[in-house]
Amino acid sequence: MYFFISQLSISDILLSTDINPNLLHILLNNGGTVSFIGCMTQIYFFVSTDGFECLLLAVMSYDRYVAICNPLRYSSIMTNRFCVTSLVMCWLLSSFDSFIVTFTLSKQNFCGPNIIDYVFCDIVPLLKLSCSDTFIVNLEIYVMGSPLLISPTTIIVMSYTYIVMSVLRIPSSTGRQKAFSTCSSHLIVVSIFYWSISIVYILPSRGQTSDVNKILSLLYTVFTPLINPIIYSLRNKDIKEALQKVFHKHVMLY
């Protein structure tokens, strides 16, 4: 579990490093400039980190499923080799998908206005500036992006369906509460991440102003990376005990 959490933290750090410095510069200066290569680089890391998080949350849900539904086989199923292989595959798939999308997007002709009415380089605002036919790019995004979103969602839903069924079979309320507490942090993170992605990219955006879209984009670029470590820190007993020890030593020194 801690191995997966560390990878989630790395993904959040990469996303924050990719988006937030330029975002703060734009907000403080009421606008800013970015080179074409810089814009494509930002899109690449943005798409790859978000895609990786989608796949990672699916792997983490499977980890919780094995821990609750097959606890005696947990050590034999969730081996170090399986965990490392899963994460390497997640990084490779998300990076490959991001590379294809970014490469195709970079081949578009941008001969009109060069002002992106957004807080960072995102695919949809950039396509609005393209003078070329964007059908191929949109088709590629849906073809390659749908499995990256639908497959993890299916795994998460199936894992938690079996988890709920297994937990409800536990006779004692204490046992049920303990079982639910082991996956509550992950369920909260999944809900926040998919909720923010759905609002911005899946649900219809008709009637939404550009200012509303800018605010919504902060959900998955700023809010999600910020809230993830807080959720896992507050919901994890080991982390709370470690923080209490550090705080206690600090107070004793003073």
Salt bridges, closest charged atoms under 4 A:
ASP63 OD2 - ARG64 NH2 2.72
ASP117 OD1 - LYS214 NZ 2.83
ASP211 OD1 - LYS214 NZ 3.96
